[in-house]
Amino acid sequence: MACGLAAAPWQTPVWARAPAQRAVLDALLAAYVAGDDDAIARILPRSGEYHALRVADPRRLERWLGPKWERPKAGLVIELAAASTRVAPQYTRFFLDAGRAYILRAERAGALGASDAGFVRLWHRAALGLLQGGVHAGLAEEYLDALHPAPVSDPMAVTEGDPRLLLARAIAIEQRCWLRRPILDDADIGVATLMKAARLTVRDPGSPARARATRDEEHRICLQEAAQGFTAAARLAETRAEAQVRLGWMQFQLGQVREAFESLDRADAGEDAAVAYWAALFRGRVLDGLRRHADAAEQYRLALAVAPAAQSATVGLTLALFRSDRTAEADELAREYRSRESITGDPWWDYATADRRFVEGWLRQVRSTVR
């Protein structure tokens, strides 16, 4: 019976038979440089293969990378980080930490040449996009601090070169605000409502209402901090449009409705369809907040001109029509949308994951500098 439980040699996974982490990484590096874009998915198809590499031990990756700067090795590490997000997201941060440390060591040693500057910029952008777009969003600020510690006097100061990092810091704060928004701490049914129904009275200085007020104030301060970051990023040409849109959304949440509309109106999305959609969607939300439902409907239509199948703009338009007493149109639109076989293609879903939408393009550029 015991013999029957033992796996035959030919049934043992390839990764379990590999002599060492170094052999697997060396094989992946050779395939990567040769242009084999499927090698990682083929050799590391599941979480177990990543576990066998023992990448959670930073010393192992550091030893494989070694003291000498080799651009292809750094390129492979960011590819491994991206691949891990799909099958083993618990290991993504270890690749990013190791790659960032490798680049920083090379910078401090003066080992990077002029031709490495573009590669490094793309590497950090892709790394932050992976963090923003996955389970590790809360680590984006930590990542940025490790690159360029923010001065206490001006936490949004840019110490070196890439405007996208300034926007990334503001987005990281925005994501922190979202993950800690007060509604996440609320019970499904209010405690006060339950107490009233039960005819109970409890005198407690630490009441739910007081705790909620504290959380609301902390959230307001967080939103203000994010708004300051987007204001700074909006001063730079490369990040201006997206920063204006995100600033407007922060201002709307802060109750600064007029300022929000002005910020959204100043955003020139250019060829960025996602930013154009967000701007129209948010203008619709602001106008709804002002009870200008007919104007809001026009903005939702503009959003749908960018993404015709988008759920959030369709729902916004339906409600705006209903609130404008155009109930027949609202009902027709709602019925048509519910009849669709699938719901796809809403750029709103990309808003929270930020630069994740650019990662594949940045990785293609990274490969072009390695091969």
C-alpha positions as CSV (number, residue, x, y, z in Angstrom):
1,M,0.0,0.0,0.0
2,A,2.8,2.4,0.9
3,C,4.4,1.7,-2.4
4,G,1.2,2.7,-4.2
5,L,1.3,6.1,-2.5
6,A,4.8,6.9,-3.7
7,A,4.9,8.9,-7.0
8,A,6.8,7.3,-9.8
9,P,9.8,9.3,-11.0
10,W,8.1,10.2,-14.3
11,Q,5.1,11.5,-12.4
12,T,7.1,14.0,-10.3
13,P,6.7,17.6,-11.4
14,V,9.6,19.1,-13.4
15,W,10.2,21.8,-10.7
16,A,10.5,19.1,-8.0
17,R,13.2,17.3,-10.0
18,A,15.1,20.5,-10.7
19,P,18.5,20.5,-9.0
20,A,18.2,24.0,-7.6
21,Q,16.6,27.4,-7.8
22,R,19.6,28.6,-9.8
23,A,19.1,26.0,-12.5
24,V,15.5,27.0,-13.0
25,L,16.2,30.7,-13.1
26,D,19.1,30.3,-15.4
27,A,16.9,28.3,-17.8
28,L,14.2,30.9,-17.6
29,L,16.7,33.7,-18.3
30,A,18.1,32.0,-21.4
31,A,14.5,31.5,-22.7
32,Y,13.6,35.1,-21.9
33,V,16.6,36.6,-23.7
34,A,16.0,34.2,-26.6
35,G,12.4,35.6,-27.0
36,D,10.5,32.7,-25.5
37,D,7.6,34.7,-24.0
38,D,5.7,31.5,-22.9
39,A,8.6,30.0,-20.9
40,I,7.5,31.3,-17.5
41,A,3.9,30.1,-17.9
42,R,5.2,26.7,-19.2
43,I,7.8,26.1,-16.5
44,L,5.9,27.8,-13.6
45,P,2.2,27.1,-14.4
46,R,1.0,26.9,-10.8
47,S,1.6,28.3,-7.3
48,G,3.5,25.1,-6.3
49,E,6.3,25.8,-8.7
50,Y,6.8,29.3,-7.3
51,H,6.9,27.8,-3.8
52,A,9.5,25.3,-4.9
53,L,11.7,28.2,-6.0
54,R,11.6,29.5,-2.4
55,V,11.5,33.1,-3.6
56,A,10.1,34.1,-0.2
57,D,13.7,33.8,1.1
58,P,15.2,37.1,-0.2
59,R,18.7,35.8,0.1
60,R,18.2,33.2,-2.6
61,L,17.1,35.7,-5.2
62,E,19.8,38.1,-4.1
63,R,22.4,35.4,-4.6
64,W,21.1,34.5,-8.1
65,L,21.1,38.1,-9.1
66,G,24.6,38.6,-7.8
67,P,26.7,41.8,-7.4
68,K,27.1,42.5,-11.1
69,W,24.5,44.5,-12.9
70,E,22.9,42.5,-15.7
71,R,19.9,44.1,-17.4
72,P,18.4,40.8,-18.6
73,K,18.2,39.5,-15.0
74,A,16.3,42.5,-13.9
75,G,14.0,42.1,-16.9
76,L,13.3,38.5,-16.0
77,V,12.5,39.4,-12.4
78,I,9.8,41.9,-13.4
79,E,8.4,39.3,-15.9
80,L,8.3,36.8,-13.0
81,A,6.5,39.3,-10.8
82,A,3.9,39.9,-13.5
83,A,3.4,36.2,-14.2
84,S,3.0,35.5,-10.5
85,T,0.1,37.8,-10.2
86,R,-2.0,35.4,-12.2
87,V,-1.2,32.1,-10.4
88,A,0.8,32.9,-7.2
89,P,0.1,36.5,-6.1
90,Q,1.5,35.8,-2.7
91,Y,5.0,35.8,-4.2
92,T,4.7,38.9,-6.3
93,R,6.1,41.3,-3.7
94,F,9.2,39.2,-3.2
95,F,10.2,39.5,-6.9
96,L,9.5,43.2,-6.8
97,D,11.5,43.7,-3.6
98,A,14.4,41.8,-5.0
99,G,14.4,43.6,-8.3
100,R,14.1,47.0,-6.7
101,A,17.0,46.3,-4.4
102,Y,19.1,45.0,-7.3
103,I,18.5,48.2,-9.3
104,L,19.2,50.4,-6.3
105,R,22.5,48.6,-5.6
106,A,23.5,49.1,-9.2
107,E,22.6,52.8,-9.0
108,R,24.6,53.3,-5.8
109,A,27.6,51.5,-7.3
110,G,27.5,53.6,-10.4
111,A,27.0,50.5,-12.5
112,L,24.1,51.8,-14.6
113,G,24.9,53.4,-17.9
114,A,23.0,56.1,-19.7
115,S,21.2,53.5,-21.8
116,D,19.8,51.9,-18.6
117,A,17.8,55.0,-17.6
118,G,14.8,54.2,-19.8
119,F,14.8,50.6,-18.7
120,V,14.8,51.4,-15.0
121,R,12.0,53.9,-15.5
122,L,9.9,51.3,-17.2
123,W,10.8,48.7,-14.6
124,H,9.6,50.9,-11.7
125,R,6.4,51.9,-13.6
126,A,5.6,48.3,-14.2
127,A,6.3,47.3,-10.6
128,L,4.0,50.0,-9.3
129,G,1.3,49.0,-11.8
130,L,1.5,45.4,-10.5
131,L,1.1,46.6,-6.9
132,Q,-1.7,49.0,-7.7
133,G,-3.6,46.3,-9.7
134,G,-3.4,43.4,-7.3
135,V,-3.6,42.3,-3.7
136,H,-0.6,44.4,-2.7
137,A,-2.0,47.9,-3.4
138,G,-1.2,48.9,0.2
139,L,2.5,48.3,-0.5
140,A,2.8,51.0,-3.2
141,E,3.7,53.8,-0.8
142,E,6.3,51.6,0.8
143,Y,7.8,50.9,-2.6
144,L,8.0,54.6,-3.4
145,D,9.5,55.4,-0.1
146,A,12.2,52.8,-0.7
147,L,13.0,54.5,-4.1
148,H,12.9,58.1,-3.0
149,P,12.1,58.8,0.7
150,A,9.6,61.7,0.7
151,P,10.8,64.8,2.6
152,V,8.8,65.5,5.7
153,S,8.3,69.1,4.7
154,D,6.7,68.1,1.3
155,P,5.6,64.4,1.1
156,M,4.6,64.9,-2.6
157,A,8.1,66.2,-3.6
158,V,9.7,64.6,-6.6
159,T,13.3,63.9,-5.9
160,E,14.1,62.3,-9.3
161,G,12.9,62.2,-12.9
162,D,9.7,60.4,-13.6
163,P,6.4,62.3,-13.3
164,R,4.5,59.0,-13.2
165,L,6.0,58.3,-9.8
166,L,4.4,61.5,-8.4
167,L,1.0,60.4,-9.8
168,A,1.7,56.9,-8.4
169,R,2.2,58.3,-4.9
170,A,-1.1,60.2,-5.1
171,I,-2.9,57.1,-6.4
172,A,-1.4,55.1,-3.5
173,I,-2.9,57.5,-1.0
174,E,-6.2,57.3,-2.8
175,Q,-6.1,53.5,-2.7
176,R,-5.4,53.8,1.0
177,C,-8.4,56.0,1.5
178,W,-10.6,53.5,-0.4
179,L,-9.4,50.5,1.6
180,R,-10.0,52.3,4.9
181,R,-13.3,54.0,4.0
182,P,-15.6,54.2,7.0
183,I,-18.4,52.1,5.4
184,L,-16.2,49.0,5.6
185,D,-16.4,49.2,9.4
186,D,-20.2,49.6,9.6
187,A,-22.4,46.7,10.6
188,D,-25.1,45.6,8.2
189,I,-27.8,46.9,10.5
190,G,-27.0,50.0,12.7
191,V,-26.4,49.2,16.3
192,A,-28.6,52.2,17.3
193,T,-31.5,50.8,15.2
194,L,-31.2,47.4,17.0
195,M,-31.0,49.1,20.4
196,K,-34.1,51.1,19.6
197,A,-36.0,48.1,18.4
198,A,-35.1,46.2,21.6
199,R,-35.9,49.3,23.7
200,L,-32.4,49.3,25.2
201,T,-30.4,52.2,26.5
202,V,-26.6,52.0,26.9
203,R,-24.6,55.0,28.2
204,D,-21.2,54.4,26.6
205,P,-18.7,57.3,26.0
206,G,-17.2,55.1,23.3
207,S,-20.4,55.0,21.3
208,P,-20.7,53.8,17.7
209,A,-21.7,57.3,16.6
210,R,-18.5,58.8,18.2
211,A,-16.3,56.1,16.6
212,R,-18.0,56.7,13.2
213,A,-17.3,60.4,13.5
214,T,-13.6,59.7,14.2
215,R,-13.4,57.4,11.2
216,D,-15.2,60.0,9.0
217,E,-12.7,62.6,10.0
218,E,-9.7,60.3,9.3
219,H,-11.2,59.5,5.9
220,R,-11.7,63.2,5.1
221,I,-8.0,63.9,6.0
222,C,-6.9,61.0,3.8
223,L,-9.0,62.3,0.8
224,Q,-7.5,65.8,1.3
225,E,-4.0,64.3,1.2
226,A,-4.8,62.5,-2.0
227,A,-6.2,65.7,-3.5
228,Q,-3.0,67.5,-2.7
229,G,-1.1,64.8,-4.5
230,F,-3.2,65.0,-7.6
231,T,-2.9,68.8,-7.5
232,A,0.9,68.4,-7.7
233,A,0.7,65.7,-10.4
234,A,-1.7,68.0,-12.4
235,R,1.2,70.5,-12.8
236,L,3.2,68.1,-15.0
237,A,2.2,67.7,-18.6
238,E,2.6,63.9,-18.7
239,T,0.2,63.2,-15.8
240,R,-2.0,66.3,-16.0
241,A,-5.2,64.8,-17.5
242,E,-5.5,61.8,-15.3
243,A,-4.4,63.8,-12.2
244,Q,-7.2,66.3,-12.9
245,V,-9.8,63.6,-13.2
246,R,-8.7,61.9,-10.0
247,L,-8.6,65.3,-8.3
248,G,-12.1,66.0,-9.3
249,W,-13.3,62.7,-7.9
250,M,-11.5,63.4,-4.6
251,Q,-13.1,66.8,-4.4
252,F,-16.6,65.4,-5.1
253,Q,-16.1,62.9,-2.2
254,L,-15.1,65.8,0.0
255,G,-18.3,67.7,-0.9
256,Q,-16.4,70.3,-3.0
257,V,-18.9,70.0,-5.9
258,R,-18.0,73.2,-7.7
259,E,-14.3,72.6,-7.5
260,A,-14.8,69.0,-8.6
261,F,-16.7,70.1,-11.8
262,E,-13.9,72.6,-12.6
263,S,-11.2,70.0,-12.2
264,L,-13.0,67.5,-14.4
265,D,-13.7,70.2,-17.0
266,R,-10.0,71.1,-17.2
267,A,-9.0,67.5,-18.0
268,D,-8.0,67.0,-21.6
269,A,-7.9,63.2,-22.0
270,G,-6.4,63.3,-25.5
271,E,-6.1,59.7,-26.8
272,D,-6.5,58.1,-23.4
273,A,-10.0,56.5,-23.7
274,A,-10.1,55.4,-20.0
275,V,-9.5,58.9,-18.7
276,A,-12.1,60.4,-21.2
277,Y,-14.6,57.8,-19.9
278,W,-13.8,58.5,-16.2
279,A,-14.1,62.3,-16.8
280,A,-17.6,62.0,-18.4
281,L,-18.7,59.4,-15.8
282,F,-17.6,61.6,-12.9
283,R,-19.2,64.8,-14.4
284,G,-22.4,62.8,-14.6
285,R,-22.1,61.9,-10.9
286,V,-21.4,65.5,-10.0
287,L,-24.3,66.8,-12.0
288,D,-26.6,64.2,-10.4
289,G,-25.4,65.5,-7.0
290,L,-26.5,69.0,-8.1
291,R,-29.9,67.5,-9.2
292,R,-29.2,68.5,-12.8
293,H,-30.3,65.1,-14.0
294,A,-30.8,66.1,-17.7
295,D,-27.3,67.4,-17.9
296,A,-26.0,64.3,-16.1
297,A,-27.7,62.1,-18.7
298,E,-25.8,63.8,-21.4
299,Q,-22.5,63.2,-19.6
300,Y,-23.3,59.5,-19.2
301,R,-24.1,59.4,-22.9
302,L,-20.6,60.8,-23.6
303,A,-19.1,58.1,-21.4
304,L,-21.1,55.5,-23.4
305,A,-19.8,56.9,-26.6
306,V,-16.3,55.9,-25.4
307,A,-17.4,52.5,-24.0
308,P,-20.8,51.5,-25.3
309,A,-21.1,48.4,-23.2
310,A,-20.1,50.0,-19.9
311,Q,-22.2,49.0,-16.9
312,S,-21.6,52.0,-14.6
313,A,-22.4,54.6,-17.3
314,T,-25.5,52.7,-18.3
315,V,-26.8,52.5,-14.8
316,G,-26.0,56.2,-14.3
317,L,-27.9,57.1,-17.5
318,T,-30.9,54.9,-16.5
319,L,-31.1,56.6,-13.1
320,A,-30.7,60.1,-14.6
321,L,-33.5,59.5,-17.1
322,F,-35.7,58.1,-14.3
323,R,-35.0,61.2,-12.1
324,S,-35.8,63.4,-15.1
325,D,-39.3,61.8,-15.4
326,R,-38.3,60.0,-18.6
327,T,-39.4,56.7,-17.1
328,A,-40.2,55.0,-20.4
329,E,-36.7,55.6,-21.7
330,A,-35.2,54.5,-18.5
331,D,-37.2,51.3,-18.4
332,E,-36.3,50.5,-22.1
333,L,-32.6,51.1,-21.4
334,A,-32.7,49.0,-18.3
335,R,-34.5,46.1,-20.1
336,E,-32.1,46.2,-23.0
337,Y,-29.1,46.1,-20.7
338,R,-30.4,43.2,-18.7
339,S,-31.0,41.3,-21.9
340,R,-27.3,41.2,-22.8
341,E,-25.6,37.9,-22.6
342,S,-22.5,39.3,-20.9
343,I,-21.3,42.5,-19.2
344,T,-17.9,43.6,-20.4
345,G,-15.8,46.6,-21.2
346,D,-16.3,49.1,-18.4
347,P,-13.3,51.4,-17.9
348,W,-14.5,52.1,-14.4
349,W,-13.2,48.7,-13.4
350,D,-9.7,49.9,-14.4
351,Y,-9.9,53.0,-12.2
352,A,-9.1,51.4,-8.9
353,T,-6.3,49.3,-10.4
354,A,-4.7,52.4,-11.8
355,D,-1.5,51.8,-13.9
356,R,-2.2,48.0,-14.2
357,R,-3.8,48.8,-17.5
358,F,-0.3,49.9,-18.8
359,V,1.8,47.1,-17.5
360,E,1.7,44.8,-20.5
361,G,2.8,47.7,-22.8
362,W,5.6,48.6,-20.4
363,L,6.8,45.0,-20.3
364,R,6.9,44.9,-24.0
365,Q,9.2,47.9,-24.0
366,V,11.3,46.3,-21.3
367,R,11.8,43.3,-23.5
368,S,12.8,45.4,-26.4
369,T,15.7,46.8,-24.4
370,V,16.9,43.3,-23.4
371,R,16.7,41.3,-26.6
